[in-house]
Amino acid sequence: MSLAFWINISQWDQSNAGFMAKSNSNTIGQYGSVASTGPNYMQFDIGGSYVRINRYFALNTWYFLCLRWDGAEAKLYLNESVYDSVPYRNCCSR
């Protein structure tokens, strides 16, 4: 699974900002992503579980984000380069 998109946060109205999601309810559910200011992280939700990767996002700056999940590992690409990766098997089947 891959999720890819551009972001540019102009202000923090709350302590987090949601970017994209797909769900059958009012929660993130099937997949989605959110950034938080305290502590600073990017969270990707996949099938009711989530993975967090620590990262600060500056205001008024464009970032290209891509999360790739192969069933065993989640990799976060930031501006086309691998920024971080974490083992991630606690999720739905592929």
Residue pairs with C-beta under 8 A, 6 or more apart in sequence:
1 31
1 46
1 68
1 69
1 94
2 66
2 67
2 68
2 69
3 20
3 31
3 33
3 44
3 65
3 66
3 67
4 64
4 65
4 66
4 67
4 77
5 19
5 20
5 64
5 65
5 66
6 62
6 63
6 64
6 65
7 19
7 35
7 57
7 62
7 63
7 65
8 60
8 61
8 62
8 63
9 17
9 35
9 57
9 58
9 59
9 60
9 61
10 59
10 60
11 59
12 37
12 59
15 36
15 37
15 38
16 34
16 35
16 36
16 37
17 34
17 35
18 28
18 32
18 33
18 34
19 32
19 33
19 34
19 35
19 65
20 32
20 33
21 28
21 29
21 31
21 32
21 33
21 45
22 29
22 30
22 31
22 32
23 29
23 30
23 32
24 30
28 34
28 45
29 45
29 48
30 46
30 47
31 44
31 45
31 46
31 47
32 44
32 45
33 42
33 43
33 44
33 45
33 65
33 67
34 42
34 43
34 45
35 41
35 42
35 43
35 55
35 57
36 43
39 54
40 54
40 55
40 56
40 57
41 52
41 53
41 54
41 55
42 52
42 53
42 55
42 57
42 65
42 76
43 50
43 51
43 52
43 53
44 50
44 51
44 53
44 67
44 69
44 74
44 76
46 69
46 74
46 88
46 91
46 92
47 91
47 92
48 91
48 92
49 88
49 90
49 91
49 92
51 74
51 86
51 88
53 74
53 76
53 83
53 84
53 86
54 84
55 76
55 78
55 83
55 84
57 63
63 78
63 79
64 77
64 78
64 79
64 80
65 76
65 77
65 78
66 76
66 77
67 74
67 75
67 76
67 77
68 74
68 75
68 77
69 75
69 88
69 91
71 89
71 91
71 93
71 94
72 87
72 88
72 89
73 85
73 86
73 87
73 88
74 85
74 86
74 88
75 82
75 84
75 85
76 82
76 83
76 84
76 85
77 83
